């Protein structure tokens, strides 16, 4: 969803998805490795069906970095700079569009993470991928999930990233923190998730991919 269409924070409060939080054991590195090595049958939530039907969406990848902190796993996120054409000012995972020289969606996610936030790929233990997610801005995004073990250094590209921060994985993997909102736009209604945390408003495609991670881990 492009930034210029509407301000999601001005919409009336929506419903809460409300599923119980994941058990703590499912937020541990060893359990996560086993889950991705032997995925269960599960049903992802897709973005707006019309997005997937668009001709020739632009392939892209993001990295969902699970940071192994002593106090508990976190997810590393970025706030995009306000001037960007697509999703400017929004909360996102590090990532971007695929280039012809990328060997795979995983290669795209790792390259983009190095370029955007300076996260070197040697620090990322890739667990696997989630189903592609289609955005209103015409991208087909492959979410790549990886464990990141500190210490590591980050260096944000000021042209793309305004801020880097972390959110506890336990907060994001709790259905009580998943809001469902909708808005009427000139081209039709849109529904999306939001997961506000502290001063950060996580919504749209980023929240949608987090919902799929939630479903995958709770299946």
C-alpha positions as CSV (number, residue, x, y, z in Angstrom):
1,X,0.0,0.0,0.0
2,X,1.5,3.3,-1.1
3,X,2.1,5.9,1.6
4,X,0.1,8.6,-0.2
5,X,-3.3,6.7,-0.2
6,X,-4.2,7.1,3.5
7,X,-2.8,7.3,7.0
8,X,-3.6,4.0,8.7
9,X,-3.2,5.5,12.2
10,X,-6.2,7.8,11.6
11,X,-8.6,4.9,10.9
12,X,-11.0,3.8,13.7
13,X,-9.8,0.9,15.8
14,X,-10.5,-2.5,14.2
15,X,-11.0,-6.0,15.5
16,X,-8.4,-7.9,17.3
17,X,-7.4,-11.2,15.8
18,X,-7.1,-12.6,19.3
19,X,-5.4,-15.9,18.9
20,X,-3.4,-17.0,22.0
21,X,0.4,-16.3,22.1
22,X,2.8,-18.9,20.9
23,X,4.3,-21.1,23.6
24,X,7.8,-19.9,24.7
25,X,9.4,-23.2,23.4
26,X,8.3,-22.2,19.9
27,X,10.3,-19.0,20.1
28,X,13.6,-20.8,20.7
29,X,16.3,-21.3,18.0
30,X,16.4,-25.1,18.1
31,X,12.6,-25.4,17.8
32,X,12.5,-22.9,14.9
33,X,15.2,-24.9,13.1
34,X,13.1,-28.1,13.4
35,X,10.0,-26.4,12.3
36,X,11.6,-25.1,9.1
37,X,13.3,-28.4,8.5
38,X,10.0,-30.3,8.7
39,X,7.1,-27.8,7.9
40,X,3.6,-28.8,8.9
41,X,0.5,-28.5,6.8
42,X,-0.8,-24.9,7.3
43,X,-2.8,-22.2,5.5
44,X,-1.3,-18.8,5.0
45,X,-3.3,-15.6,4.9
46,X,-2.9,-14.0,1.6
47,X,-2.9,-10.3,0.7
48,X,-5.7,-8.9,-1.3
49,X,-6.5,-11.5,-4.0
50,X,-6.5,-8.9,-6.7
51,X,-2.8,-8.1,-6.0
52,X,-1.8,-11.7,-6.9
53,X,-3.7,-11.5,-10.2
54,X,-1.8,-8.5,-11.6
55,X,0.4,-9.2,-14.6
56,X,4.1,-9.5,-14.1
57,X,4.6,-8.4,-10.5
58,X,8.1,-7.3,-9.6
59,X,10.0,-10.0,-7.7
60,X,11.5,-9.0,-4.4
61,X,12.7,-10.5,-1.2
62,X,12.9,-9.4,2.4
63,X,14.8,-10.8,5.4
64,X,12.9,-11.6,8.6
65,X,15.9,-11.4,11.0
66,X,15.3,-13.3,14.2
67,X,17.9,-11.9,16.6
68,X,19.0,-14.3,19.4
69,X,19.1,-12.0,22.4
70,X,19.8,-13.2,26.0
71,X,16.4,-11.8,27.1
72,X,14.6,-13.5,24.3
73,X,14.3,-13.6,20.5
74,X,13.6,-10.3,18.7
75,X,12.8,-9.3,15.1
76,X,14.9,-6.6,13.5
77,X,12.9,-4.1,11.5
78,X,13.5,-0.8,9.8
79,X,11.7,2.5,9.3
80,X,12.0,3.5,5.7
81,X,13.0,7.1,4.8
82,X,10.0,9.3,4.1
83,X,11.0,10.3,0.6
84,X,10.9,6.8,-1.0
85,X,8.3,6.3,-3.7
86,X,7.0,2.9,-2.4
87,X,6.1,2.5,1.3
88,X,8.0,5.7,2.3
89,X,8.1,6.2,6.0
90,X,6.7,2.7,6.7
91,X,8.0,0.0,8.9
92,X,9.5,-2.8,6.9
93,X,12.0,-5.7,6.9
94,X,15.3,-5.2,5.2
95,X,15.0,-6.2,1.5
96,X,14.1,-5.0,-2.0
97,X,13.7,-6.0,-5.6
98,X,15.5,-8.9,-7.2
99,X,18.3,-8.2,-9.6
100,X,19.2,-10.4,-12.6
101,X,22.4,-11.5,-11.0
102,X,20.8,-12.8,-7.8
103,X,20.9,-16.6,-7.7
104,X,17.7,-17.0,-5.7
105,X,15.2,-15.1,-3.5
106,X,17.4,-15.9,-0.5
107,X,20.4,-14.3,-2.3
108,X,18.3,-11.2,-2.9
109,X,17.3,-10.9,0.8
110,X,20.9,-11.3,2.0
111,X,22.3,-8.8,-0.6
112,X,19.6,-6.2,0.2
113,X,20.2,-6.6,3.9
114,X,23.9,-6.0,3.4
115,X,23.1,-2.9,1.3
116,X,20.4,-1.4,3.4
117,X,21.5,-2.0,7.0
118,X,25.0,-3.4,6.7
119,X,24.1,-6.8,8.1
120,X,26.7,-9.2,6.7
121,X,25.4,-12.5,5.4
122,X,27.9,-14.4,7.5
123,X,25.8,-13.5,10.6
124,X,22.6,-14.9,9.1
125,X,21.6,-18.6,9.5
126,X,18.9,-19.0,6.9
127,X,16.1,-21.2,8.1
128,X,13.8,-21.1,5.1
129,X,11.1,-19.1,3.3
130,X,7.5,-18.3,3.7
131,X,4.9,-18.1,0.9
132,X,5.2,-15.2,-1.4
133,X,3.3,-12.0,-0.4
134,X,1.8,-9.7,-3.0
135,X,1.7,-6.0,-2.4
136,X,-0.5,-3.2,-3.7
137,X,2.5,-1.5,-5.1
138,X,3.1,-4.4,-7.5
139,X,5.7,-6.6,-5.8
140,X,5.8,-10.3,-5.3
141,X,7.8,-10.6,-2.0
142,X,9.5,-13.7,-0.8
143,X,10.0,-13.6,3.0
144,X,13.3,-15.2,4.0
145,X,13.6,-16.2,7.7
146,X,17.0,-16.3,9.3
147,X,18.6,-16.5,12.8
148,X,21.0,-13.7,13.6
149,X,23.5,-14.3,16.4
150,X,25.1,-11.2,18.1
151,X,27.5,-9.6,18.1
152,X,27.0,-8.0,14.7
153,X,27.4,-4.4,13.3
154,X,24.8,-2.5,11.4
155,X,25.2,0.5,9.2
156,X,22.0,2.0,7.8
157,X,21.9,3.4,4.2
158,X,20.6,6.9,4.9
159,X,19.0,7.0,1.5
160,X,16.6,4.2,2.4
161,X,16.6,3.6,6.1
162,X,15.7,6.2,8.7
163,X,15.9,3.9,11.7
164,X,16.7,0.3,12.7
165,X,15.0,-1.2,15.8
166,X,14.0,-4.6,17.3
167,X,10.7,-5.9,18.6
168,X,10.3,-8.9,20.9
169,X,9.3,-11.9,18.9
170,X,6.9,-12.9,21.7
171,X,5.0,-9.6,21.3
172,X,4.6,-10.2,17.5
173,X,3.6,-13.8,17.9
174,X,0.6,-13.0,20.0
175,X,-2.8,-12.7,18.3
176,X,-3.9,-10.2,20.9
177,X,-1.5,-7.7,19.4
178,X,-2.8,-8.2,15.8
179,X,-5.4,-5.6,14.8
180,X,-7.6,-6.0,11.7
181,X,-8.5,-2.8,9.9
182,X,-10.1,-1.8,6.7
183,X,-10.5,1.3,4.5
184,X,-12.5,2.3,1.5
185,X,-10.4,3.5,-1.4
186,X,-11.3,4.7,-4.9
187,X,-10.3,1.4,-6.4
188,X,-12.2,-0.6,-3.7
189,X,-12.0,-1.7,-0.1
190,X,-8.7,-2.8,1.5
191,X,-8.2,-4.9,4.6
192,X,-4.9,-5.2,6.5
193,X,-3.3,-5.9,9.8
194,X,-1.5,-3.6,12.2
195,X,0.7,-4.4,15.2
196,X,1.5,-1.1,16.9
197,X,4.6,-1.4,19.2
198,X,5.9,1.5,21.3
199,X,6.2,4.4,18.9
200,X,6.3,2.2,15.8
201,X,3.2,1.4,13.7
202,X,3.8,-1.9,12.0
203,X,1.1,-2.5,9.3
204,X,0.4,-3.5,5.8
205,X,2.6,-6.0,4.0
206,X,5.0,-6.2,7.0
207,X,2.2,-7.1,9.4
208,X,0.8,-9.5,6.8
209,X,4.0,-11.4,6.5
210,X,4.3,-11.5,10.3
211,X,0.8,-13.0,10.5
212,X,2.0,-15.8,8.1
213,X,5.0,-16.4,10.3
214,X,2.6,-16.6,13.3
215,X,0.4,-19.1,11.5
216,X,3.4,-21.2,10.4
217,X,4.8,-21.4,13.9
218,X,1.5,-22.1,15.6
219,X,0.4,-24.8,13.1
